[in-house]
Amino acid sequence: MADLLALATPTPEAAWVVFYSLAEGPEGGRYYDCHPIANMSHPTTVLAYEMNGQPLSETYGAPLRLRDEIELGFKQVKWVAAIELVASFEHLGAGQGGYNEDQEFYGYRAPI
């Protein structure tokens, strides 16, 4: 992700990276999740397209799956279709930072 972010040359206002999935969430609507832009520079944050030397299967998130090892497991977005850099996530969904946060009524980094 660090290489991809360098190619994108984010503006100074960009604070969050939004990953949009090809999948809908259980309650309907596009599944998405927001990650701090600082996490993208971590060496273990990757967009996986293969696993164990084989192309990533649909079960595991093909065509691309986010692996941000700094975050909780439910934030590892499968079936990544689009990526957006934003200053804030208040305008997305219910403004809580991700589909799960929007639907389960707890904000980003709230104790769960």
N, C-alpha and C positions, 0 to 999 in steps of 0.2 A: 504494500500500500504506500510505503514511503516514496517509491519511484513514481507511482501513478500520481500521487499528490504533487510531486515536484513538476511533473509534466503539466498538470492542471493550473499551476501558478495561482493559488487562491488569493483573493483580495485580503487586505488586513482585517476586514470585518468578519471574514469567515471563521466561525467558532465551532461549527458542528458539521458533521458529515451524515447525510441522510441516505440510507440504503432502502430502496424500494424493491419489494419482492414481486415475482410473477403471480404469487398466490394471494388469495383473499384470506382475511382473518376469519375465525370461527363465527364472529358476529356480523360478517359482511364488511365490505370495504377493503381497499388495498392494504396489505400488510407492509409496514415500514418500521424502521428503527433509527434513532439518532445516536451518534457517538461523538465524543469530544474530538476535535481535529487533532489534538495533541496525541491521541492514541494511535493515529495513523503512522506516526514516526517510529513506533515501537517495533523492534525486529520480528516479533511473533504475530503481528497483525498482517494478515494476508487475505487475498481473494483466492480461494482454492478452486482449481479447475480439474485437479486430479488428486487421487489418493492412492498411496502405495504403488506409484508408477503407472496406474491405470486411470483412464478418464473418470471423472466424478460421475457417479450414477445419479439418476433423478431422486432416488430415495435419500441420498446424502446431500442433495442441494444443487445438482447440475442445472444450469450451465456454470454458475458461479456461487460459491458460498463464502460468506464473510467469516473469518476466524479472527476475533479480537480477544485474545486471551486475557486481557485486563478486565474484561466485562463478564457479567453473569452469563450462564449458558443460554438462557432464553433470548439473549440479544445477538446471537450468532445467526444472522439472517441467511436463510436458504433461498435458492432460486433468484439471485440478484438480477434485476432487470435494468435498474437505473441507479445512479449515484448523484447526489446534489450537495453542494456546499452552501451553507446558510449561516447567517449571523445569529439567528434565533429559530427555535422550532415552535414558537407560539402560534404561528399561522397554519400549522400542520395538524390534521385530525382534531383532537380536543386540546391540543397544545401542551400535552404532558411529556412528550419526548419519544413516543413510540406507540405502536398499536396496543401492546399489552398494557402499558401505563394508561392509555386512554380508556381501555375497556375495564380495567380492574381498579380504577380510581386511586392510583397512587402515582405521585410524580417521579420525575427522574431522580434517582439516587435516594428516594425515600426508604426508610427501613421497611423491609418486608418480612 
